[in-house]
Amino acid sequence: MTQHRINALLHFPPDYEVPEGCDINIRVQNITNRTVPILHGIWGSNTLPSARPINFGVSVDSNLNAVGSRYVINVKISHQNTALLLDIEREFHWAGGDHDADIYLSPVGYIAVEKTWMPRIGYPADSKLYVKLIEPVSDENDETLVCEGVGLTGEPNFYLKYDPSMIKPGRLYTLVGSFETYGQRRLSLGLHPAKLILKPNDVVHLADFGAST
């Protein structure tokens, strides 16, 4: 049996302040076979580690797992029984040996956006990335723009900030992305998450911790 370690490095937005006295629970599943996910481990504590990013170690047995095996991690952090994070699973894979995997968390008021695909076309190294948060309405052809953010395609991660007071409980929202090519033409790109519920129906209130003004 040869054990290897993946250091799942849990990142918060740079301008987000985590309140003191939080609980944390982490669940990891092996989804190499997506039709039959396997629980890999569960961990919880009533003390949040002080180091940033938070380092959560995942052990991998090379006799049971092939290089490229895929995992999802779901992190829940609460403060006085109020959820601080959106319920978004993040995927990572075992690249072989011991290595780090960066996981970007989405506190309430922020969405950690990942690029899942881009058209194979030339674009400037400093081309702009545009992300819109859309609220669909009753008419399938109509929608409301909640917010829009701009970043760079070369950045490893991007945080879209939104106003939690504008979010409706139980409503499914959509993320739409595009990037700027030569000639300032915009092309669509794939994002994760593509659709998400930002405020569940059963949540009475979600504190807007850490949103800077």
Backbone as CSV, one residue per row, in Angstrom:
resi,resn,N_x,N_y,N_z,CA_x,CA_y,CA_z,C_x,C_y,C_z
1,MET,0.843,-1.191,0.000,0.000,0.000,0.000,0.883,1.247,0.000
2,THR,0.696,2.102,-1.004,1.446,3.347,-1.089,0.488,4.522,-0.947
3,GLN,0.642,5.261,0.128,-0.239,6.393,0.390,0.377,7.691,-0.129
4,HIS,-0.428,8.475,-0.784,-0.025,9.800,-1.240,-0.989,10.818,-0.648
5,ARG,-0.569,12.081,-0.644,-1.369,13.135,-0.024,-1.659,14.257,-1.022
6,ILE,-2.926,14.597,-1.114,-3.338,15.792,-1.850,-3.659,16.855,-0.807
7,ASN,-2.945,17.956,-0.858,-3.247,19.068,0.034,-4.313,19.937,-0.627
8,ALA,-5.556,19.794,-0.182,-6.638,20.632,-0.696,-6.549,21.977,0.016
9,LEU,-6.109,22.999,-0.708,-5.901,24.328,-0.138,-7.170,25.153,-0.337
10,LEU,-7.857,25.450,0.770,-9.165,26.099,0.728,-8.989,27.611,0.821
11,HIS,-9.315,28.311,-0.265,-9.099,29.754,-0.352,-10.405,30.516,-0.148
12,PHE,-10.327,31.631,0.585,-11.422,32.597,0.685,-11.111,33.770,-0.247
13,PRO,-12.121,34.573,-0.618,-11.831,35.792,-1.386,-10.863,36.688,-0.619
14,PRO,-9.989,37.404,-1.318,-8.964,38.216,-0.638,-9.544,39.249,0.325
15,ASP,-10.722,39.794,0.037,-11.290,40.846,0.884,-12.360,40.329,1.838
16,TYR,-12.412,39.005,2.017,-13.433,38.411,2.891,-12.856,38.159,4.279
17,GLU,-13.567,38.593,5.312,-13.144,38.382,6.688,-14.025,37.309,7.332
18,VAL,-13.397,36.248,7.785,-14.127,35.148,8.402,-14.390,35.493,9.864
19,PRO,-15.650,35.435,10.314,-15.931,35.736,11.723,-15.342,34.673,12.641
20,GLU,-15.102,35.035,13.890,-14.567,34.083,14.858,-15.670,33.133,15.341
21,GLY,-15.239,31.958,15.790,-16.171,30.998,16.368,-16.987,30.245,15.342
22,CYS,-16.344,29.781,14.255,-17.052,29.058,13.192,-16.895,27.547,13.334
23,ASP,-17.889,26.814,12.836,-17.816,25.365,12.682,-17.497,25.050,11.229
24,ILE,-16.792,23.934,11.002,-16.464,23.529,9.643,-16.724,22.040,9.475
25,ASN,-17.303,21.670,8.335,-17.526,20.274,7.977,-17.133,20.081,6.524
26,ILE,-16.376,19.008,6.263,-15.862,18.732,4.924,-16.235,17.311,4.527
27,ARG,-16.701,17.165,3.303,-17.071,15.856,2.754,-16.369,15.688,1.407
28,VAL,-15.671,14.560,1.236,-14.955,14.272,-0.005,-15.484,12.978,-0.607
29,GLN,-15.780,13.004,-1.906,-16.232,11.807,-2.611,-15.339,11.543,-3.817
30,ASN,-15.126,10.263,-4.105,-14.429,9.848,-5.316,-15.485,9.701,-6.413
31,ILE,-15.357,10.506,-7.482,-16.340,10.470,-8.560,-15.710,10.002,-9.867
32,THR,-14.642,9.216,-9.772,-14.022,8.676,-10.980,-15.067,7.934,-11.805
33,ASN,-15.898,7.155,-11.132,-17.086,6.556,-11.745,-18.269,7.420,-11.314
34,ARG,-18.689,8.312,-12.192,-19.704,9.300,-11.815,-21.048,8.673,-11.479
35,THR,-21.322,7.493,-12.018,-22.607,6.843,-11.737,-22.626,6.202,-10.357
36,VAL,-21.435,5.918,-9.800,-21.362,5.301,-8.465,-20.316,6.060,-7.640
37,PRO,-20.656,7.253,-7.135,-19.692,7.996,-6.304,-19.414,7.256,-5.001
38,ILE,-18.165,7.351,-4.541,-17.743,6.646,-3.325,-17.332,7.681,-2.282
39,LEU,-17.901,7.571,-1.103,-17.524,8.473,-0.016,-16.068,8.215,0.353
40,HIS,-15.251,9.254,0.302,-13.827,9.117,0.584,-13.486,9.530,2.014
41,GLY,-14.277,10.440,2.589,-14.005,10.854,3.960,-14.875,12.022,4.387
42,ILE,-15.125,12.089,5.697,-15.874,13.185,6.302,-15.082,13.691,7.495
43,TRP,-15.028,14.990,7.658,-14.314,15.584,8.790,-15.044,16.826,9.251
44,GLY,-15.071,17.046,10.567,-15.726,18.233,11.099,-15.041,18.713,12.367
45,SER,-15.196,20.004,12.655,-14.600,20.591,13.850,-15.387,21.848,14.209
46,ASN,-15.407,22.158,15.511,-16.026,23.419,15.950,-14.988,24.529,16.076
47,THR,-13.804,24.269,15.537,-12.736,25.277,15.517,-12.196,25.393,14.103
48,LEU,-12.247,26.585,13.546,-11.737,26.800,12.205,-10.231,27.034,12.268
49,PRO,-9.427,26.300,11.467,-7.979,26.539,11.466,-7.674,28.000,11.156
50,SER,-6.642,28.538,11.813,-6.309,29.954,11.639,-5.489,30.221,10.384
51,ALA,-4.752,29.219,9.893,-3.894,29.418,8.724,-4.735,29.622,7.462
52,ARG,-4.251,30.480,6.559,-4.910,30.717,5.278,-3.901,30.524,4.154
53,PRO,-4.205,29.770,3.118,-5.446,29.011,2.980,-5.502,27.829,3.956
54,ILE,-6.707,27.346,4.225,-6.861,26.168,5.071,-6.362,24.951,4.304
55,ASN,-5.498,24.158,4.942,-4.927,22.972,4.299,-5.652,21.733,4.804
56,PHE,-6.401,21.073,3.908,-7.101,19.842,4.252,-6.487,18.694,3.467
57,GLY,-5.886,17.738,4.164,-5.191,16.645,3.511,-6.114,15.508,3.111
58,VAL,-5.975,15.042,1.875,-6.733,13.906,1.351,-5.740,12.805,1.007
59,SER,-5.884,11.633,1.632,-4.982,10.503,1.384,-5.476,9.686,0.197
60,VAL,-4.526,9.298,-0.656,-4.847,8.511,-1.846,-3.969,7.265,-1.864
61,ASP,-4.582,6.089,-1.960,-3.861,4.822,-2.065,-3.624,4.533,-3.541
62,SER,-2.353,4.524,-3.952,-2.046,4.340,-5.365,-2.372,2.940,-5.864
63,ASN,-2.547,1.971,-4.941,-2.924,0.615,-5.357,-4.407,0.525,-5.702
64,LEU,-5.172,1.494,-5.230,-6.616,1.466,-5.453,-7.090,2.573,-6.382
65,ASN,-6.227,3.560,-6.626,-6.623,4.714,-7.425,-5.592,4.976,-8.516
66,ALA,-6.081,5.187,-9.728,-5.203,5.505,-10.847,-4.951,7.007,-10.891
67,VAL,-3.801,7.383,-11.449,-3.522,8.799,-11.653,-4.632,9.387,-12.515
68,GLY,-5.139,10.522,-12.107,-6.271,11.137,-12.790,-7.598,10.876,-12.119
69,SER,-7.590,10.056,-11.040,-8.831,9.822,-10.301,-9.405,11.156,-9.840
70,ARG,-10.735,11.286,-9.930,-11.371,12.577,-9.683,-12.160,12.548,-8.374
71,TYR,-12.167,13.695,-7.708,-12.842,13.846,-6.423,-13.651,15.146,-6.421
72,VAL,-14.674,15.174,-5.579,-15.365,16.430,-5.295,-15.292,16.666,-3.793
73,ILE,-15.157,17.943,-3.430,-15.108,18.324,-2.027,-16.223,19.330,-1.771
74,ASN,-16.962,19.102,-0.694,-18.009,20.022,-0.285,-17.659,20.536,1.099
75,VAL,-17.495,21.854,1.214,-17.086,22.477,2.474,-18.255,23.295,3.007
76,LYS,-18.619,23.056,4.263,-19.673,23.821,4.932,-19.060,24.513,6.149
77,ILE,-19.232,25.820,6.229,-18.772,26.602,7.375,-19.965,27.393,7.896
78,SER,-20.188,27.332,9.195,-21.326,28.044,9.778,-20.867,28.875,10.961
79,HIS,-21.624,29.932,11.238,-21.364,30.817,12.367,-22.689,31.087,13.054
80,GLN,-22.813,30.624,14.303,-24.054,30.771,15.063,-25.238,30.237,14.262
81,ASN,-25.052,29.016,13.719,-26.072,28.293,12.963,-26.469,28.974,11.647
82,THR,-25.663,29.885,11.174,-25.905,30.522,9.883,-24.835,30.062,8.897
83,ALA,-25.265,29.536,7.745,-24.312,29.079,6.728,-23.588,30.260,6.112
84,LEU,-22.264,30.164,6.043,-21.453,31.230,5.459,-21.094,30.965,4.004
85,LEU,-21.187,29.696,3.562,-20.767,29.341,2.207,-21.955,28.891,1.372
86,LEU,-21.890,29.156,0.070,-22.850,28.595,-0.854,-22.600,27.097,-0.978
87,ASP,-23.643,26.351,-1.270,-23.529,24.892,-1.348,-23.062,24.496,-2.750
88,ILE,-21.748,24.655,-2.980,-21.166,24.359,-4.287,-20.052,23.335,-4.112
89,GLU,-20.144,22.216,-4.830,-19.067,21.234,-4.811,-17.947,21.679,-5.745
90,ARG,-16.715,21.409,-5.335,-15.551,21.723,-6.159,-14.833,20.428,-6.514
91,GLU,-14.402,20.325,-7.757,-13.766,19.105,-8.244,-12.251,19.265,-8.296
92,PHE,-11.533,18.177,-7.979,-10.080,18.146,-8.164,-9.698,16.717,-8.534
93,HIS,-8.464,16.511,-8.938,-8.052,15.172,-9.333,-6.682,14.854,-8.752
94,TRP,-6.368,13.560,-8.708,-5.053,13.131,-8.238,-4.108,13.133,-9.432
95,ALA,-3.107,14.015,-9.376,-2.163,14.163,-10.485,-0.962,13.236,-10.349
96,GLY,-0.978,12.358,-9.329,0.147,11.462,-9.087,1.060,12.006,-8.006
97,GLY,1.531,11.148,-7.090,2.419,11.584,-6.016,1.708,12.489,-5.031
98,ASP,2.498,13.275,-4.310,1.951,14.264,-3.375,1.889,15.611,-4.090
99,HIS,0.795,16.309,-3.942,0.687,17.618,-4.602,-0.424,18.437,-3.955
100,ASP,-0.502,19.711,-4.359,-1.523,20.632,-3.858,-2.648,20.769,-4.877
101,ALA,-3.848,21.040,-4.373,-5.008,21.332,-5.226,-5.703,22.558,-4.652
102,ASP,-5.796,23.619,-5.434,-6.412,24.858,-4.975,-7.925,24.782,-5.110
103,ILE,-8.629,25.033,-3.998,-10.088,25.018,-3.956,-10.550,26.406,-3.533
104,TYR,-11.344,27.068,-4.374,-11.793,28.425,-4.083,-13.227,28.383,-3.557
105,LEU,-13.401,28.840,-2.307,-14.687,28.789,-1.627,-15.546,29.990,-2.012
106,SER,-16.867,29.805,-1.884,-17.821,30.853,-2.253,-18.638,31.266,-1.037
107,PRO,-18.169,32.257,-0.270,-18.992,32.775,0.823,-20.227,33.483,0.268
108,VAL,-21.239,33.663,1.124,-22.425,34.415,0.724,-21.988,35.810,0.277
109,GLY,-22.416,36.229,-0.901,-22.002,37.509,-1.470,-20.920,37.376,-2.518
110,TYR,-20.344,36.169,-2.665,-19.275,35.913,-3.632,-19.560,34.583,-4.341
111,ILE,-19.194,34.505,-5.615,-19.235,33.235,-6.337,-17.857,33.004,-6.947
112,ALA,-17.197,31.918,-6.528,-15.920,31.536,-7.134,-16.216,30.889,-8.481
113,VAL,-15.803,31.543,-9.555,-16.137,31.118,-10.907,-14.947,30.413,-11.534
114,GLU,-15.183,29.227,-12.103,-14.137,28.469,-12.779,-14.448,28.365,-14.267
115,LYS,-13.422,28.521,-15.109,-13.590,28.299,-16.542,-13.530,26.800,-16.809
116,THR,-14.536,26.267,-17.510,-14.546,24.846,-17.832,-14.133,24.574,-19.273
117,TRP,-14.343,25.522,-20.156,-13.855,25.390,-21.536,-13.842,26.752,-22.203
118,MET,-12.952,26.888,-23.206,-12.875,28.091,-24.037,-12.667,27.646,-25.477
119,PRO,-13.272,28.343,-26.429,-13.038,28.000,-27.845,-11.550,28.073,-28.181
120,ARG,-11.102,27.190,-29.042,-9.699,27.180,-29.444,-9.462,28.252,-30.497
121,ILE,-9.238,29.460,-30.004,-9.042,30.597,-30.887,-8.056,31.540,-30.218
122,GLY,-7.274,32.243,-31.018,-6.298,33.154,-30.444,-6.956,34.337,-29.754
123,TYR,-6.369,34.764,-28.667,-6.864,35.934,-27.959,-5.697,36.559,-27.196
124,PRO,-5.751,37.877,-26.931,-4.652,38.541,-26.222,-4.426,37.949,-24.843
125,ALA,-3.179,37.964,-24.399,-2.861,37.408,-23.079,-3.580,38.152,-21.967
126,ASP,-3.858,39.448,-22.190,-4.544,40.237,-21.172,-6.013,40.471,-21.537
127,SER,-6.594,39.545,-22.311,-7.982,39.719,-22.722,-8.916,39.684,-21.516
128,LYS,-10.001,40.416,-21.629,-10.931,40.539,-20.508,-11.927,39.391,-20.476
129,LEU,-12.294,39.017,-19.248,-13.285,37.979,-18.984,-14.507,38.653,-18.373
130,TYR,-15.681,38.361,-18.914,-16.926,38.966,-18.429,-17.833,37.869,-17.886
131,VAL,-18.359,38.080,-16.686,-19.275,37.112,-16.080,-20.531,37.840,-15.629
132,LYS,-21.681,37.311,-16.008,-22.968,37.887,-15.621,-23.742,36.888,-14.766
133,LEU,-24.391,37.399,-13.729,-25.319,36.602,-12.925,-26.722,36.976,-13.382
134,ILE,-27.470,35.982,-13.876,-28.763,36.202,-14.502,-29.867,35.540,-13.687
135,GLU,-30.967,36.245,-13.522,-32.167,35.671,-12.911,-33.205,35.442,-14.007
136,PRO,-33.481,34.170,-14.354,-34.533,33.917,-15.341,-35.894,34.311,-14.753
137,VAL,-36.797,34.757,-15.621,-38.154,35.089,-15.182,-39.126,34.132,-15.843
138,SER,-40.413,34.362,-15.651,-41.425,33.396,-16.090,-41.369,33.148,-17.591
139,ASP,-41.133,34.190,-18.364,-40.991,34.041,-19.814,-39.601,33.491,-20.103
140,GLU,-39.527,32.345,-20.794,-38.239,31.692,-21.038,-37.278,32.584,-21.817
141,ASN,-37.821,33.551,-22.549,-36.962,34.412,-23.350,-36.593,35.699,-22.640
142,ASP,-36.985,35.821,-21.383,-36.718,37.050,-20.645,-35.842,36.731,-19.447
143,GLU,-35.087,37.712,-18.983,-34.187,37.513,-17.860,-33.817,38.860,-17.267
144,THR,-33.326,38.812,-16.026,-32.912,40.018,-15.320,-31.444,39.906,-14.964
145,LEU,-30.669,40.935,-15.272,-29.254,40.963,-14.913,-29.131,41.369,-13.448
146,VAL,-28.553,40.489,-12.620,-28.354,40.785,-11.207,-27.062,41.569,-11.001
147,CYS,-25.973,41.114,-11.633,-24.694,41.808,-11.536,-23.766,41.299,-12.621
148,GLU,-22.672,42.022,-12.831,-21.671,41.638,-13.824,-20.293,41.971,-13.289
149,GLY,-19.337,41.101,-13.551,-17.966,41.331,-13.136,-17.016,41.173,-14.301
150,VAL,-15.854,41.832,-14.197,-14.860,41.782,-15.259,-13.521,41.375,-14.661
151,GLY,-12.860,40.408,-15.287,-11.530,39.974,-14.874,-10.664,39.764,-16.101
152,LEU,-9.628,38.957,-15.969,-8.737,38.638,-17.074,-8.748,37.134,-17.313
153,THR,-8.675,36.724,-18.583,-8.724,35.298,-18.895,-7.530,34.552,-18.319
154,GLY,-6.401,35.245,-18.125,-5.202,34.590,-17.618,-5.205,34.348,-16.129
155,GLU,-6.161,34.936,-15.405,-6.199,34.744,-13.957,-6.665,33.330,-13.635
156,PRO,-6.054,32.681,-12.626,-6.425,31.299,-12.303,-7.824,31.170,-11.720
157,ASN,-8.326,32.219,-11.084,-9.677,32.165,-10.527,-10.293,33.555,-10.580
158,PHE,-11.604,33.594,-10.450,-12.312,34.860,-10.532,-13.481,34.834,-9.553
159,TYR,-13.619,35.902,-8.780,-14.737,36.016,-7.846,-15.727,37.059,-8.355
160,LEU,-16.981,36.636,-8.511,-18.061,37.556,-8.851,-18.781,37.934,-7.564
161,LYS,-18.862,39.237,-7.280,-19.531,39.711,-6.080,-20.965,40.114,-6.430
162,TYR,-21.885,39.795,-5.519,-23.283,40.161,-5.715,-23.867,40.619,-4.380
163,ASP,-25.013,41.287,-4.434,-25.687,41.790,-3.248,-26.690,40.745,-2.772
164,PRO,-26.451,40.094,-1.613,-27.367,39.041,-1.148,-28.806,39.525,-0.949
165,SER,-28.993,40.825,-0.706,-30.350,41.334,-0.491,-31.178,41.305,-1.780
166,MET,-30.520,41.138,-2.934,-31.230,41.093,-4.212,-31.637,39.671,-4.602
167,ILE,-31.233,38.687,-3.795,-31.442,37.291,-4.145,-32.752,36.775,-3.568
168,LYS,-33.501,36.031,-4.382,-34.791,35.477,-3.967,-34.616,34.022,-3.526
169,PRO,-35.238,33.634,-2.394,-35.114,32.250,-1.910,-35.647,31.241,-2.926
170,GLY,-34.894,30.157,-3.089,-35.331,29.065,-3.943,-35.229,29.318,-5.425
171,ARG,-34.797,30.485,-5.850,-34.727,30.813,-7.275,-33.422,30.297,-7.874
172,LEU,-33.529,29.690,-9.052,-32.355,29.180,-9.751,-31.753,30.294,-10.604
173,TYR,-30.482,30.593,-10.376,-29.779,31.638,-11.120,-28.784,31.002,-12.093
174,THR,-28.407,31.784,-13.090,-27.521,31.307,-14.146,-26.295,32.213,-14.244
175,LEU,-25.129,31.594,-14.463,-23.900,32.338,-14.750,-23.601,32.233,-16.241
176,VAL,-23.329,33.371,-16.848,-23.008,33.422,-18.272,-21.654,34.104,-18.437
177,GLY,-20.767,33.507,-19.218,-19.434,34.062,-19.378,-19.063,34.305,-20.827
178,SER,-18.215,35.293,-21.045,-17.660,35.560,-22.369,-16.266,36.147,-22.190
179,PHE,-15.487,36.144,-23.266,-14.150,36.725,-23.202,-13.879,37.498,-24.482
180,GLU,-12.930,38.396,-24.392,-12.625,39.329,-25.480,-11.519,38.761,-26.358
181,THR,-11.750,38.692,-27.651,-10.738,38.213,-28.592,-10.112,39.424,-29.296
182,TYR,-9.244,39.147,-30.246,-8.678,40.237,-31.039,-9.810,40.980,-31.749
183,GLY,-9.687,42.295,-31.823,-10.754,43.089,-32.415,-11.891,43.343,-31.453
184,GLN,-11.700,42.977,-30.160,-12.680,43.187,-29.102,-13.992,42.452,-29.358
185,ARG,-13.923,41.408,-30.143,-15.083,40.549,-30.339,-15.236,39.650,-29.118
186,ARG,-16.458,39.409,-28.690,-16.703,38.552,-27.526,-17.204,37.173,-27.944
187,LEU,-16.622,36.146,-27.313,-17.059,34.774,-27.528,-17.466,34.162,-26.196
188,SER,-18.436,33.254,-26.244,-18.912,32.598,-25.027,-17.897,31.590,-24.528
189,LEU,-17.913,31.338,-23.216,-17.077,30.294,-22.622,-17.887,29.541,-21.575
190,GLY,-17.394,28.376,-21.189,-18.088,27.558,-20.198,-17.647,27.903,-18.792
191,LEU,-18.595,27.904,-17.860,-18.312,28.256,-16.474,-18.853,27.203,-15.521
192,HIS,-18.205,27.106,-14.359,-18.730,26.329,-13.245,-18.735,27.233,-12.014
193,PRO,-19.887,27.308,-11.310,-21.154,26.651,-11.611,-21.879,27.359,-12.749
194,ALA,-22.679,26.601,-13.499,-23.458,27.203,-14.576,-24.805,27.690,-14.051
195,LYS,-25.394,26.922,-13.154,-26.666,27.272,-12.521,-26.544,26.984,-11.031
196,LEU,-27.174,27.805,-10.216,-27.084,27.601,-8.768,-28.216,28.324,-8.054
197,ILE,-28.577,27.774,-6.886,-29.533,28.406,-5.992,-28.722,29.112,-4.909
198,LEU,-28.813,30.426,-4.866,-27.976,31.211,-3.963,-28.553,31.300,-2.553
199,LYS,-29.856,31.118,-2.432,-30.493,31.198,-1.119,-31.588,30.131,-1.057
200,PRO,-31.347,29.029,-0.325,-32.343,27.961,-0.240,-33.644,28.457,0.395
201,ASN,-34.732,27.763,0.086,-36.041,28.131,0.641,-36.105,28.015,2.145
202,ASP,-35.355,27.053,2.723,-35.478,26.780,4.154,-34.555,27.635,5.001
203,VAL,-33.859,28.590,4.388,-32.980,29.475,5.149,-33.748,30.734,5.522
204,VAL,-33.818,31.025,6.817,-34.538,32.191,7.288,-33.742,33.445,7.002
205,HIS,-32.428,33.388,7.263,-31.578,34.533,6.978,-30.173,34.063,6.699
206,LEU,-29.465,34.800,5.895,-28.053,34.522,5.606,-27.285,35.811,5.867
207,ALA,-26.428,35.782,6.855,-25.675,36.992,7.201,-24.672,37.304,6.101
208,ASP,-24.544,38.569,5.781,-23.619,38.989,4.726,-22.276,39.320,5.347
209,PHE,-21.589,38.284,5.884,-20.307,38.498,6.512,-19.251,38.806,5.479
210,GLY,-18.420,39.787,5.770,-17.204,39.996,5.009,-17.334,40.777,3.739
211,ALA,-18.562,41.107,3.287,-18.663,41.871,2.058,-18.167,43.289,2.304
212,SER,-17.171,43.682,1.539,-16.585,44.995,1.753,-17.443,46.066,1.103
213,THR,-17.377,47.268,1.621,-18.151,48.371,1.053,-17.201,49.427,0.503
